[in-house]
Amino acid sequence: MNNMTDNQTINLQRRNALKVGGGLGLLALFGSLGLVGNVMAESDRKAFAAKSMDEALTAMGVIIPENSDAIKLTVPEIAENGAVVPVTVISTLANVEQISIFVDKNPNVLAASFTIPQGTESMVTTRVKMGQTANVIALVKAGGKFYRVAREVKVTAGGCGG
């Protein structure tokens, strides 16, 4: 004998339908993002492999980024351990699409790059490695344009191996 009421049976069927439908929706979303990701992957590889700021910016399609007070870059003035330097970037620019972090004297200057989904807070926090005292640059793409801000971080013990 089945102890479930008709309402419980309907609710169970609805839950199962939502699970299957939600899973298919996520699969479709990931598939479409995968297609977009493949197109962007080559320029990302070139940017991350870049040995100079100019090379990295060119790979990303940046011509001349504007300095902006709408970007807040938080880094320590002095990093006692260059292997783990905390970096936080917050932007109040409208329509932020991407936030990238560069260390101008690292062997590979692009340390991190984040795609910011529309409608989400324009903030990232991470840790980067720095082999020596250098400028940390936050580059924000918003509304199809690039903006930047930079801060020097003095490193007392390096974190990058040559």
Rosetta blueprint (number, residue, H / E / L):
1 M L
2 N L
3 N L
4 M L
5 T L
6 D H
7 N H
8 Q H
9 T H
10 I H
11 N H
12 L H
13 Q H
14 R H
15 R H
16 N H
17 A H
18 L H
19 K H
20 V H
21 G H
22 G H
23 G H
24 L H
25 G H
26 L H
27 L H
28 A H
29 L H
30 F H
31 G H
32 S H
33 L H
34 G H
35 L H
36 V H
37 G H
38 N H
39 V H
40 M H
41 A H
42 E H
43 S H
44 D H
45 R H
46 K H
47 A H
48 F H
49 A H
50 A L
51 K L
52 S L
53 M H
54 D H
55 E H
56 A H
57 L H
58 T H
59 A H
60 M H
61 G L
62 V L
63 I L
64 I L
65 P L
66 E E
67 N E
68 S L
69 D L
70 A L
71 I E
72 K E
73 L E
74 T E
75 V L
76 P L
77 E L
78 I E
79 A E
80 E L
81 N L
82 G L
83 A L
84 V L
85 V E
86 P E
87 V E
88 T E
89 V E
90 I E
91 S E
92 T L
93 L L
94 A L
95 N L
96 V E
97 E E
98 Q E
99 I E
100 S E
101 I E
102 F E
103 V E
104 D L
105 K L
106 N L
107 P L
108 N L
109 V L
110 L E
111 A E
112 A E
113 S E
114 F E
115 T E
116 I L
117 P L
118 Q L
119 G L
120 T L
121 E L
122 S L
123 M E
124 V E
125 T E
126 T E
127 R E
128 V E
129 K L
130 M L
131 G L
132 Q L
133 T L
134 A E
135 N E
136 V E
137 I E
138 A E
139 L E
140 V E
141 K E
142 A E
143 G L
144 G L
145 K E
146 F E
147 Y E
148 R E
149 V E
150 A E
151 R E
152 E E
153 V E
154 K E
155 V E
156 T L
157 A L
158 G L
159 G L
160 C L
161 G L
162 G L
